[in-house]
């Protein structure tokens, strides 16, 4: 494959240790779009999984404001790549605000600020020496996809602002994307479909409903990983103890993130979100899907940011796109795979 040859040639010239040793000839080239945060949140745990999986070839990481400000997301992902010994992967800074939605006291009290002029707090282990690229996230995504038509999968784990910018920038972009794997939405017509930021809205879609609507109607083949499938996960203290039984730089991060949570409440069961989206790309048989038409309410009222899905297009949703919607998970196989991957030596 032309893309694969270009990557391997570049790696051989640059000579980064361990760059291709964790990949194979059939690895899926991906762009990893994230509202990252450390100590490891679900985005960081998903990146751990992707970095440790030979099935995936991360071409670049793009950051977006979401769970935290853009500056925090970027600073933390740069540090994560140093910890994982993958400084070869370029990082591109993206949108610092949604297309339309603006910050509210409600959002700040629940998740922190989307936007900040302040320097980001120092991540675990100190600020990274690795720097971001000069190109914007949306420009990079557009350029990479157009240079490799039909070959790039985008994994989007935060608000879809960067993706929407790329779609709006070039009318040829959407048709050139191989696939888009999205963690977002909550489908009320399927089991476990309640929201997590409002009664019916999922956080990523709620942060930027306009971007979600643009993306879901773009024509890009979409695999949607909503809250429904996340709620089929059940990370217990026993599973956590098994993960951290092997000491690596990544399991040490797990101790920082999850250890205090289980100390405070050892009986609590934690859900996994973005990790499932990444795992489903590695092994699609881990999830059960249904083909559904999905749209997002961008009317600024009580249902703002709510995702709605049906097996047929309904009045008012003309133009909604059919996609694969994940709604069930083979939890034992998933957690076994996740556990094994994060215990591998970094850059192995």
N, C-alpha and C positions, 0 to 999 in steps of 0.2 A: 504494500500500500504506500502511495506517495507520501502521505502524512507520516507514516511510521518510519520511512527511510529518512525523512528530514529530521525527525526527532533523534533517531539513533546517530545520525551523522553529527548533529549538534552536540550530543552528549559525548561522543568520542573526541571531539575537538576540545570541548571544555574540560573534560576529565574529572567531573565531580564523582567522588567515591560513592558507590552504592546507587547511582542514579537509575540504572536499568536493571540491577540485579533482582529487584522485587517485581519486575514486569515480565510478561511473556509476549510472544509474537501476536497473540490474539487479543491483547488488552484493549479496552475500550477507551478512546481518547475523550477526556471530559474537561469541561470548564466548571470550576467549583465556586458557586456564587453564594455568599454567606454573610449573615449579620453576627459575626464571630464574637466570642467572649471567653475569657479565662478568669479564674480557674475553670476547667472545662465545663461548658454547658453542653447541650445536645449537639450544637454545631461543631464544637471542638471534638466531642466523642465521635461524631460522624466523620470528621476529617481524619482522626486517628485510624478509623476503619478503612477509609479510602487509601491512606498512605501505606497501610500494611497489607493491601490486597493487590496481588499481581494481575488481577483481572482488569484493573483500572489504571489508566495512564493520565495523571493530572497535568494538563498542559499549562494551566494558569489558575490563579485564585483571584476572585473579584470580591470586594467588600461593599456592603451596603448598610445604611443606618436601619436599625430595627430594635432588637433587644437592648442595645446600647447605641451610643453615638458612633458615627462613622470612624472618628479618630480612635476610639477604643477598639472597634472591630479590627481596624488595620494594624494598630500597634500590637494587639494580641496575636493575630494570625502570623505576623512576622516572627514573633518570639516562638510561637508553636513550631514553625518550620525549622528554627534553629535547634529546638529541643529534639525534634524528630530527625535531625541531620538531613534535611531536604531543602537546603537553601538554594538549590538549583531551580526550584519552582518560582516563577515570577508572580508578583502580587500587584494588582491594579486597584486603585481606590475609586469607589463609585459614588452613588448618589447619597448626599447627606440629609435629604429631606424627601418625603413622598411627593408625587406629582401634584396633589391637591390638598390632601389631608394635612392638618396642622396640629402641632403638639397641644395637648390638653392636660389639665391638672390630673385628670383621671389616668391618662397614660403614664405620666411621670410617677404617680403614686404606686402604680402597678409594676412598671418595668424600667423606670429611669428615663432620662432625657434622650430624645432622638438626635438632638443637635446640641453641640457645645463648642464654644471657642476656646475652652480651657484645654491645656495639655492633658492627654490621657494619663490615668494613674499608671504607675510602674507595674508591668506584668510580672508574673512569677519568674524569678531569676534575673530581673532587670530588663531594661529596654533592649530591643534587638539591634544588632549591628547591621543586619540586612535592611535594605531600603526598598521602597516601592518603585515601580516603574513610572516613567513620566506620562505615559498614555492613560487616559481615563478608562474605567471599567467598561462602559458601554462601547467606546471606540475599539477597545481590544476585542471584546466579544464579537462585534460586527466584523472586524478584520479577520479574526481567526476562522470564523464560520465561512465567510465568503471565500477565503483562500483554500478551504477544504470542504467543498459542498457535499452534503450528505454524509459526512463522517463524524461530526462533532455532536456529542451529547452534553447538554447543559444540566447540571445538578443545582437546583435553586432551593436553598434552605432558609431564606429570609423573605422579606418583602420583595416583590417582583419589579421594583423600580428600574434597576439596571437593564433587565430584560425588555421592559416596555420601552425604554429609551432606544435600545438597539432596534427594536421592531419599528418604531416611529422614524428612526433615522434613515432607514433604507428599505424600500418596498420589496427588494429581493431577499432580504435577510431571512424571513420566516421560512421560506421555501427551501432554504439551504441547510437548516438545522435538522440533524438526524432525529433527535428526540430530546424532550425536555422532561426531566424528573423533578416534580415539585412536592415539597412538603408544605401543605397549606390546605385550608378549608376544613369544613365540618359538614357532613352530609346528613341532614336531619331525616331523610327518607330511608337511611340505613341504620342499623343498630349502633349505639354509642356515638350519636351525631350531634351532641350538644356543643356549644362553643366554649372557649376558655378565656375570652376577654369581655364578651357580652354573652347573654344567654344562648345566642345562636351563631355568633361570629368567632372564627379562629383568628389568632393574633396576627399572623403574617399577612393574611388577606385584609384584615381590618386596618392595619397600618397604612396600606396603600391600595384601597379598593379599585381605583381607576387603573392602576398598573396591572392588578390581577385580572380585571375584565379585558383589558387590551391583550394581555398574554393568552388568556384562555380562549379568546376568539381569533387568535392569530393564524390558525391553520397548522401550527407546529404539532407534530404527534406528541401527545402528553400522557405521561404516567403520573397520576395524582395520588399522593400519599397523605390522606387527611387525618384528622384526629381519630376517626373511627378505627383505623388500624393501629394507631399509637396506643389506644386503650386496650389492645389485646396483649400488650407487653406487661411485664411484672418483674421489675428488678428488685430482688430482695437482698437482705444483708448476707444471706448465704451465698448468693451468686456474686455479690461484691467481694466477699472474702476469697472466693475462688479466683477472681480476676487478679487481685493484688497479691496472691500467694507467690507469684513470680515477679521479681523486681526488675523493671525496665524503666527508662525515662517516661514512658507513657503511663505505666501503671502507677508510678509515683504521682503523676498528675491526677489520676483517678482518686488516689488517697486524699489529695488536697481538696478535691471537689466533693466527693461522695462520703469520705470518712466522717467529717463532722455531722453530716446529715443523719447517718446511721447511728452515730453516738447519741445524738439528740433524741432520735426516735427509731430504735432498732427494729420495730415492727412495721415501719412504714414501707409501702411498696411504691417504687418510683417508675414512672412511665418513660419510655424511650420514643423519640420523635424522629429527628433527622437521621438517626442511625438506621432506621427501618427503610427510609427512602434510598439510602446508599446501598444497604444490603440487598434490596430488591433489584438493583441494577446488577449486582454481582451474581445473584441467584434468584431469578424471577419466580422460581417455584416456592420460595419462602412465603409469598403472599397470595391471597385469593383476590381476584379483581372482578369487577362488573363493568361492562360498557355503559356509560351514561353520558347524557348531555349536561354540562355544568356551566353555570353562569354566576356572576357576582353582582350583588345589588350595590350600585354606586349612587343611589338617591340618598341625599343627606337627611336621613330620618332615622327612625328606630331600628331599621334593618340594614343600616350602612355597613358594608363589608361582609354581609352574610352570603355564603355560597349556597346555591340552590341547584339541585340535580334531579333529573328524571330520565326514564328510559326513552322518552320521546320529547321533542321540543314542545313547549307549552306557550300559550299566548303571552306575549311580552318578552319572550326569550328567543325570538327569531334571530338567527345568527349564532346561537350558542353552538359549541363544538362538542362532538362526541370524543370521549377519552376513556382510558382505563382507570377505574377508581378502585383503589385498594380498600378492602374492608375486613380482611381476616389475616391472621399471621400464624405461621408455624413457630410458636415461641420457643420450644425446646431446641429446634435446629438453629434458629436465629441466634439465641444467646450463646449457644455452643460455638458458633462461628465467630461471633463478636469476641468472646472470651479468648479463643485461640489466637485471633489476629492481634489483639492488643498486647498479648504476652510475647509476641515475636520480638527479637532484637530489632532496633530501629535500623532503617536503611539496609535490611537484610535481603 
